[in-house]
Amino acid sequence: MPYLYLLIAIVAEVTATSSMKQSDGFTKLLPSLVTGAGYVVAFYFLSLTLRDIPTGIAYAIWSGVGIVLITAVAWMFQGQKLDAPAMIGMGFIMIGVIVMNVFSKVGAH
């Protein structure tokens, strides 16, 4: 269950962050509400995750996957451009998350 909780936390955080862009500095009500609710859900499920997964491992997964997903959402729906260095950098981030999760002795396997 902790990895399911972490997945829910990541999706909620990506939704919240993407909605923050749409809120236009919190001047638009619906995207502002989605942002707030998304972060509440994200932090709640992250707190459940931290019962079983060490903080460093959980946060590495949270931030690494979050960076890639937020960038993908921004690219697909918000017109963000991606160049080769950005793609390579995100690849390194994902490799780091995978290495920590698969090979680390401190992870919750």
C-alpha atoms as one frame of an Amber mdcrd trajectory, in Angstrom:
protein
   0.000   0.000   0.000   2.750   2.579   0.622   3.645   2.738  -3.061  -0.020
   3.192  -3.978  -0.205   6.035  -1.449   2.933   7.535  -2.961   1.465   7.299
  -6.461  -1.704   9.068  -5.297   0.440  11.755  -3.620   2.467  12.284  -6.799
  -0.587  12.522  -9.059  -2.267  14.952  -6.645   0.869  17.109  -6.470   1.242
  17.157 -10.263  -2.421  18.122 -10.587  -2.024  20.866  -7.969   1.127  22.297
  -9.520  -0.333  22.236 -13.027  -3.490  23.934 -11.749  -1.391  26.599 -10.059
  -0.237  27.727 -13.494  -3.863  27.921 -14.607  -4.858  29.874 -11.478  -3.006
  32.926 -12.828  -1.574  33.958  -9.482  -4.636  32.643  -7.600  -6.908  35.083
  -9.427  -9.088  32.332 -10.946 -11.281  30.495  -8.447 -11.585  26.955  -9.827
  -7.894  26.370 -10.594  -7.036  27.930  -7.211  -9.366  25.492  -5.440  -7.932
  22.550  -7.384  -4.428  23.682  -6.384  -5.296  23.847  -2.696  -7.203  20.563
  -2.657  -4.474  18.832  -4.647  -1.783  19.820  -2.177  -3.915  18.729   0.794
  -4.444  15.312  -0.822  -0.784  15.093  -1.846   0.597  15.808   1.620  -1.940
  13.543   3.317  -0.988  10.584   1.138   2.706  11.412   1.405   2.316  11.289
   5.189   0.779   7.819   4.890   3.640   6.770   2.634   6.223   7.857   5.204
   4.881   5.318   7.697   6.554   2.557   5.672   9.050   4.055   3.221  12.110
   5.959   4.490  11.811   9.707   3.976  14.813  10.008   1.641  13.630   7.229
  -0.642  10.027   8.446  -0.691  11.078  12.019  -1.385  13.469  10.966  -4.153
  10.642   9.099  -5.868   8.143  11.921  -5.185  10.381  14.643  -6.564  11.902
  12.697  -9.462   8.661  11.313 -10.824   6.938  14.628 -10.087   9.500  16.598
 -12.095   9.086  14.341 -15.109   5.282  14.263 -14.928   4.896  18.018 -14.391
   7.232  18.656 -17.307   5.245  16.241 -19.484   1.959  17.933 -18.548   3.445
  21.378 -19.220   4.775  20.180 -22.584   1.500  18.541 -23.647  -1.013  21.074
 -22.323   0.758  24.353 -21.567   3.064  24.780 -24.551   6.347  24.318 -22.680
   9.250  23.592 -25.008  11.783  20.881 -24.211  15.282  20.709 -25.634  17.784
  17.850 -25.613  19.565  18.925 -22.388  16.214  19.047 -20.562  15.303  15.583
 -21.788  18.729  14.191 -20.878  18.551  15.785 -17.429  15.137  14.254 -16.755
  16.492  10.916 -17.904  19.273  11.192 -15.333  16.717  12.053 -12.653  14.690
   8.953 -13.475  17.803   6.787 -13.545  18.694   8.107 -10.090  15.229   7.306
  -8.728  15.378   3.802 -10.188  18.879   3.154  -8.797  17.848   4.327  -5.320
  14.661   2.288  -5.346  16.038  -0.924  -6.835  19.530  -1.087  -5.358  19.350
   0.818  -2.074  19.363  -1.292   1.065  17.344   1.361   2.945  14.292   1.205
   0.671  11.093  -0.566   1.685  11.175  -3.638  -0.558
